[in-house]
Amino acid sequence: MMFWYGDGMNGWGWFAMSAGMVLFWGLLITVAVMLFRTLDHSSQRPPRSRPAPSAEQILGERLARGEIEEDEYRRRLTALRSAEP
């Protein structure tokens, strides 16, 4: 005698066991896929960006592009260097 089932499991018992097994494997596969995706995305992160250019570099670029003249460049460069501690 199998506890209170008498001759064995009825149809609902088999259904519950089958549904439980499908849910178990579905949950296990879902967790594995999510873990794999998380680990895969961390390796595809973009590299750190370059540090922001300094004020002198920006001033030099503006001179190179022709936005300011050499006299203004020298004046602003002197002002920048005198303002630094």
C-alpha positions, -999 to +999 in steps of 0.1 A: +000+000+000+014+034-010+004+056+019-031+070+013-031+066-025-043+031-024-032+015-057-010+044-068-013+079-082-044+091-100-044+114-130-041+146-110-010+133-093+007+125-126-003+159-140+010+177-109+043+158-111+047+165-148+039+202-144+062+205-115+091+189-135+084+212-165+084+243-142+116+231-125+135+227-157+121+259-172+133+278-141+167+262-142+172+270-179+160+306-174+184+312-146+213+297-166+205+319-196+202+350-175+235+343-158+252+337-191+238+370-206+249+389-175+284+376-177+285+381-215+274+418-213+300+427-187+328+417-212+312+439-239+312+471-220+329+500-238+363+509-227+366+540-205+366+572-224+395+594-226+399+621-199+385+655-208+410+678-225+427+705-204+419+742-210+453+746-227+446+718-251+412+733-260+428+767-265+454+751-288+427+734-308+408+766-312+440+783-325+446+754-349+411+756-363+415+794-368+388+804-343+412+827-325+443+846-335+477+841-321+476+873-300+444+862-283+458+827-279+489+841-261+468+864-239+444+837-228+472+812-223+490+837-200+457+842-181+452+805-177+487+798-165+486+827-140+452+815-126+465+780-118+478+774-082 
